[in-house]
Amino acid sequence: MRNVSILGAVLAASMLTQAASLGATVTRPTLTITYPTANLSVTNADIRVSGKTKDTAGVTNVVYQLNGAGWTNAFPTNGWATWTANVTLMPGTNILQAYAVDSAGTTSLTSTVKFSYVVMAPLVVHVNGVGTVTPNDNGKWLKIGTQYSMTAKAGLGFGFVNWTGTVSSSKSTLSFVMASNLTFTANFKDVTPPVLVIRSPTVHQSVSAAALTVTGKASDNVGVTQVFYQLNGTGWNLATPNPGWSNWTAEVTLSQGPNVVQAYALDAAGNPSKTNSVSFTYGASASGDLAPSSLSGLLAAVDGATGFTLGFGASTFSQSMLPGADESKSGVGTYTYTKLSATTALLTVNTISPPAAASTSVVHLTFTNPNEADYSTTHHNGTPQTGTVLFSQAPDLAPTTLAGDTVDLVDSTSGDRDTTVFASSSLTNTNQTTGEVSTGPYTFKQYSPVGGLITVHFASISGYKDVVAYYITTFSASGAGTWIADFVAPQGDQIHVGTFTLR
């Protein structure tokens, strides 16, 4: 391309000055830049700029420069009526300038256009486990240098762990400035323990043979991987899947007199189920008296993996819905149990908290063996419901007080992590995800060997005002378990679920 002579430009300016001094009329050419337009954003580094010119004497040249880098001749089209030029942009704001020259050496005014070159790059987002990322920008081209954020939310039965990749964070909401080659992974962990029951032998059963096949069932939201058992505390052994781990067996040789068999299940994430125990006797003749005289200290699994569990104290109970069931039906309350015959009994359950779950159910039990019963009950709308209840001995896990304890909670609904410090009658809760601190008075009561109720009055928590929170706690191990909470506030109720550990 041809460079414009500086001397020529000086002479042209001198001629204009002389003409003006002699009273001559000078007509300047006109030039407009048609592309890019002012404040336009483009995403390509190499573009073709264009414009138009007009003059009575005829335009002979157009000169342009980009970002003050020096004047260069453009390319004519249609005899300089239009013109183009190829330029390479720099990221951010660019300034294009151009003017026209006619056959008399007269120059137009210089036109200037400011516009932006926006650099884009693709984002890679992976999900490890069950959960979602909002917004899901995986594979999308985003503006480099612009700040974005994504929020990870765990699926049912899972908890958010952390973000890994180009940037690591334990907060569910990840903020980042877009750059080239960014890759993030939202990691979620299965936090729901399996459920295991021992089907045979049954509680207080008497067997007449030393060789016994122990049978049981196990279930999990993802899948059971192992079941372990032991007899009379002699050490844990791997059971036999039959054919999968939803049913399992173990061959044992009994000691004369009382025997205790214990079992627990593991899932792929290493979560253990509650350890179930059954006390029975070898050597005594079998009895036809199947219905127990009391439910105190027992654990009832209602309708297997699709139902709920009940833990019984002397006169109180705790009820925990299984993952995927209606969590709002979890609660605590009182009960009465009456043995009617060798195989039948009547159970009346009064749920008293949380208030939304308050109800009374009358359940008729028909025992098929000391560890299993068929039930029937009639709802308030007159609809009968039937099913099966499996009984086992409840481990003594729930404490009688939380004073002095620190509890770490993971909210499977929101992915938030909280740390709660319990004093004698008040608590302080810190949301590790948002940094929010909430305080309030609380009460705790043990309702069964495996469960209890925490009632908290928060002035504010997570954007809600004047909240009463009812935490149904179910212990699956000493100092660990799951919780289902009903948050009651003027703005509306919310149900959340999660896991906890005491320290």
N, C-alpha and C positions, 0 to 999 in steps of 0.2 A: 504494500500500500504506500501512497505518496504522503510525505509529511508536509504540512503547511509551513511556508517560510515565515519566520518571525519578521524579517525585513519587509516581506509583502504585506503582512498585517499592519505594520507601522505606516507603510506608504498608503494603504487603503484608508487608514484613519486620517492621514494628512490630507488626502484628496477630499474626504468628507468635510473636514474643517475649512479647506479653501473654498469648496463649493458653497458652504453655508455663508462664508464671509462675502461672497460675490452675489448672494441673494438667490442662488439656484435652488430648485426644489429637489430634494433627495428622497427617493422611495426605498425604504429598507425591504429586503425579503422577509417573509415570515416563516417560522418553523415551529412545529408542534411534535411532541413525542407522544405517539399513540400507544406504544407498549414498551415497558410496563407503565401502568398508571400509578398515580400517587398513592402511597401507603399499601400497595399490593404486596401480598406474601406469595413467594414462589418456592417450590421445593426441589428445583433442579439447579445445579451449579452452573451449567452451560445453557445460556438462553440466547435468542435472537431478538434484539431490540429493533424497533421500527418507528417511523415517523412520516410526516408530510411537510412539504414546503410549497411556497407560492411567491412569485415575483413577476413584475412587469417586464423586466429586462431578461429574465431567465436565470435560474439558479445553475451555478457551475460546480458547486461542491458543498458537501455537508461534513462538518468536523465534530467529533464527539470525544468525550473522555469519561472514564469510570473511576470514581473515588479519587479524583485528582491525580491519576497516574500518568497524565500526558495526553495531548490532543492527537487524534488519529482520524484519517479519512474514512467515511462510511462508504457503502455501496449504493449506487443509484439504481432505481427502477422507475420505469415510465419517464425517463428524461429528468430525473431528480424531483418529479412530482411526489414520489415516495422514496424512502431510503431505508436501509437495514444495516445492522452491524452485529457481529457475533462477539459475545463477551462472556467472561468467566467471573462469577460472583464470589464474594467472600461471605462467610456466615454472618448473619446479623443485618444491620442497616447498610444499604448501598446507595450511592448518589450518582445518577447519570446526567450528564450535561451535553448539550449539542447546540450548534448554530449553523446557519447557512451563509454562503457567499454567492453573489450574482456576478454576471459578466462584467459589470462595472467595478467590481471589487468591493461592493457594498456588503456589509455583514448584517445579519439579523440580530435581534436580541438573543441572548443565550437562554435556552430553556433548561430547567432543572426539575428532576423528578427523584424523590426519595422513596425507596421501597425496601422490602426485606427478603433475605434468603433464609428460609427456615430449613434447618438440617433435620432429617427424620432418620429413625433407626427402629428395627423391629424389637419387641420385647418378648422374652421367653418366660412363661410362668408354668410351673409344674405343681401338681397336687399329689402328695404322698399320704395315703390313708383316705378316710371318708370325710369329706368336707367340701366347702365351696369357697371361691374367691370372688369378691365383688369390688369394683367391676372386673370382669374377666378379660384382660387385655392381652392374653397370650396370642402371639403372632401379629398383633397390631403394630402399625408404624406410629411412633410417638415423637413429639418434638424434643430434640436434644436441648438440654439446658432448662427445660420446663419441669416444675415440681408436680409429682403425681402421688397418689396414695391408693392402696388396696387393703381390703379388710378380709381376713380369713374367718370363716365360721364353721365350727365342727358339726358333723352330721350326728344323727341320733346314736347314742352309745359311745361316741368318740369325744376326745378333748383336744383342743389346740395345743401344740407343743412349742413350735417356733418357726421362724422364717430362716432359711439358709440359702446360700448362693453368693451373689456378688456382695450383698449386705445381709448380716444376720441380726435378728431381733426376736425377743421373747414376747413382744406386744402383738396382739392380733391385727392391729392396723399398722401397716408398713408405709412410711413416707420415703420418697426417693426423688432425686433429680435425674432425669433421663440422660443416658449416655450410651455410647456404642457398646454392644456385646453384654447387655444386662441380662442376667438369668436369676430367677428366684424360685424357691420351692417352699410351699406351705405344707408343713408337716403336722399330721394329725395322728393321735394314738388311741387305740381301743382302750377305753377305761371302764367298760362294763364287765363285771366278773361273771363267770359261768354260774349256772344253777345245777346243783347235784342233789339227788335223793337216793337213799338206799331203799329198795323195794322189798328185799328179803335178805336176812331175817327181819322180823318186825320187832317193835319195842315190846319187851317183856315176854316174847315168845319162848316157848319151851320146845326144844328139838331132841330127837331121840337117837340121832346118828352123829358120830364124831366128824365124818367127812361132810362138808357143807359147801354148796355153791352160793356165794353172795352175789346178788343181782342188783342192778341199779340203773338209773337214767341220768343223763346230763345234757344240758343245752346251753347255747351261747348265741349272742347276737351276730358273731362272725363264724365261730366254729370251735368246738372242743378239740384239743390236740392230745391230751393225756388225762388219765384218771389214776390216782394212787390210793392205796388202801393199806390198813394195818389191822392186825388182830391182837388185842390185849397189850398194845403198846410195844410190840416186838420189833418195830421198824417198818418203814414205808416200802411198798412194793408196787410195781406197775400192774394195773389190772389188764384184762383182755377185752378189746373192742368186740362187740357182738351184734351186727357185723361191723358197725361204726361206733363212734364214741357216744352216740345218742343212747345206746344201750351197752352196758358193760357187765362183765362177770369176774369173779375171783374165786379160786378154789382154796379153802382153808381147812385146817384140822383143829377141832375144838378141844378145849380143856374141860374136864368134868366140873360142872357147876357154872357160875356166872362167866359170861364172855362179853367182850365189847369189840365191835367192829367199827372202824372209822374210815372215811373216804372223803377225798376232795378232787376237784377237776381243775385243769389249767387250759387257758386258751392260747392262741398263737402269740398274743402280746405278753404272755406271762402272768395274766391276771388269775389269781386263785379264787375258787369258789369258797363259800363257807365250808368248814369241815363238819360233816355230819357224823353223828355217833348213834349207834343202836346197841342197847344193853339187852341181852337175852340169856337163856339158860340152856345148857346141855345136860341131859340126864333126867329131867323131870318129864312127866307125861304131858302131852299137849292138852290145853284147856279150851273149852268152847266159849269162854268168856273173853270176847274180843274187844269190846268197848272199854277204853280206859276209864278209871274213876275220876281222873282230873286231866285237864289240858295244860296245867301250869308247868312251865319249863319246856314245852314242846314247840316245834316249828312246823307250820302247815304250808305246803305248796299246793295252791289251788289251780287246777286245770293246767298243770305243767308249765311249759315255757311261754304260753300265751296268756297266763293269768297273773296271779299275785301271790305274795307270801304273807303269812300271819305269824307273828311271834307272840306267845302267850306268857304273861306274868301270872301272879296269883289271881288277880281279878281285872287286870288291864291288858291291852294288846296294842301292837303296832302293826300297821298294814302298809306294805310297799308294793306298788305296781311294777311289773317287769317292763324292760325296754320295749317300746312299741305299743304298750297298752295305754289306757287313759290315766295319765299321771295325776289328774285332778281328783281321782278317787282314793289316793293315798291318804292315810290319816291315822289317828290314835283314838283310843276310847276305852270303854269298859265292856265286860262281857259276863254272861252267866252260862254255866254248862251243867246239864242234868243228864245223868246216865239213866235211861229208861228201861233197858234190858241188857242181856249179855251182848247184843249186837247193835243196839240203837241208842241214840242220844239226841238231845235237843240243845242247840247252841243259839243264844241270843247275843248279837253284836250291836253295841251302841257307839257309833262314831261321833265324837264330840269336837274334834279339831282336825284341820282348820274349819272354820264355820261353813264354808261352801260345800264341804264334804259331809256335813252332819246328816246322819240317817240311822235307822234301826233296821236290822235284818234278822229274821228268824230262820235258822237253818236246821233241817232234819238230816241227821247223819245215820247211815247204815254201814256198819263196819264189815268189810269182807275179810279182813285180818287186822291184827292190832296196829298195823302201820298204814292202813289204807281204808278209806271209806267213800261211799257214794253219797252225794249230798243233793238236796233239793230245797229251793227257797222260792218264795213268791214276792215279786217286787210290788211297790205301791200301786203300779198300774195294773196289777193282776196278772202280769206275765210270769209264768213259772220258769225257773232256771235250774238246770241240773249239771252235774259234773263229778269230778273225782278229786279227792283230797289225799295227799300223801303226807304222813306225819313222821317226824324224826326228832331226835333230842336236840334242843337248841343250845349252841355253845354260849357260855356266859361272857359276852363281849361288851355290852353297853355299860358305860360308867353311870354312877349315880349323881355325879356333879362334873361340871366343866370348869369350875373356878380354878384359875392358875394355868389353864391350858392355852396353847396357841394352835389354831387350826388353819391349815392351808386348804383352800377350796378351788376347784376347777369347775367353771360353768360350761357344761357341754352345749348349752343353748346359744350363748354369746361368745364363748371362747375366752372370757375374762378369767383372770386368776386373782383371788383375794386371800388376804391373810387377816385372820380374826383373833384378837387377844381377848380372853375372857377374864374379867375380874369377878368379884363375888356376886354382883348384881347388875353390872353394866359391861358393855363390850366396845371395842374399837375395831372397825373394819377398814382395811386399806385395800383398794382396788389396784393391784400391781400393774394392770393394763393402762388405766387412765390416771392413776395417782390420787383419785378421789378418796377422802377419809370420811367415814360415817360413824356416828356413835349413837348409843341408846341403851336403855335398860332392857334386860332380858330375863327369861326364866327357862329352866331346863328340867325336864322330868323323864325318868326312865319308865317306859311303858311295857317293856318285855326284855328278855335277856339279850336281844339283838337290836333293839330300837328305842327311840325316844323322840321328844319334841322340843325344839328350841323356838320360843316365841320372842320376837324382838320388835321394839317400837323405835323406828328410825324417824328423825325429823326430816331427813332427806337422804335419798340413795339413788344413784344412777338416773338423776333427772326427775325423780318422783318425790313428792312432798307428803309428809304425814303418812308414812308407810308402816303397816303391821305385817311382818314377815313370819310365816309359819314354816319352819324347816323340819320335815320328817326325815330323821336320820336312821339309816340301816347299816349296822356294822357287819362287814364281811370278814374282818380280821381284828386283832387287838389294835385299836387306834387307827382304823381305816375303814372306809365303806363308801356308800352312796347317799345322796340326799335329793329330795324332791321338795321344792319350796313354792308356796303360794304367797305372792306379794299382793297385799290388799291395800289400795290407795284410792283417793277420790278420783284420780285420773283414769282408773280402771285397774283390773286385776291382771297379773301375769303369772304363768307357771314356768319355772325353770328347773332343770335337773343338772346333776353333776356328781363329782366325787370329792372326798375329803381325806385328809390325814391329820392325826394329832401329833404334836411334838411338845 
